[in-house]
């Protein structure tokens, strides 16, 4: 029997660091989808249009994930859905209909729900105002959370609030510490490997007691910020689950199958352990 190879992958520049092949290929193996493969596709930003066309028309690709710095750059060449438009970034393309979506939203909200973190009416502080924060804010607003954003550059936080047209406020970190948040989410890259000593919460500011902390950083799996939250009687959740679940949502769009989340999570753990960070 001749199998038609079904290819998916991740485009970015560079993409060598991506853990997505390990996650997706483990899922294909688990479900017996032996004709599917997920690989790394480096595409320089200046030829993204041509790159997409080649993957679709000549490479026979079913779809791709999109990572930095192409998440915005691909938008003119796909049909972004409502989520992608709101977030202003595409992380998953399906070539069949040239649709673009952003599964970071479902990945983030899904992981919070999997950890039984209640969101409706909850007071939630987000640290950061980049692309990751935008996805988080969009998702949390839909869940009915009470949102405040604390960012190094306050104007960027206010800009997100205006553009997403949501009810939220900006806070300084000092104000955020006293606001009575139930959940604090780190949407900055501070603390990410190799800068593992970094922490978006300043040493001189007491961290609020008993707060749940979600760190979107997944490498290292325990960040300094997570240690700080735990040292102050809080619960800390790392970003590995969000990575797995954004991948799972893309997997389902492409294959039509429910994603084997646990297998994908185990594959991520193995891949992280292999990198010893
Ligand atoms: P992403 O798309 O992954 O969210 P990004 O768009 O570069 O990445 O956004 C990174 C966020 O982390 C920004 O909000 C940035 O703050 P500024 O808006 O002031 O630039 C924040 N950030 C990055 N490094 C930081 C640092 N050392 N301290 C505080 N915030 C930082």
Boltz pocket constraint, residues with backbone or C-beta under 6 A from the ligand:
constraints:
  - pocket:
      binder: B
      contacts: [[A, 127], [A, 128], [A, 129], [A, 130], [A, 131], [A, 132], [A, 133], [A, 151], [A, 152], [A, 153], [A, 156], [A, 187], [A, 188], [A, 189], [A, 190], [A, 200]]
      max_distance: 6.0
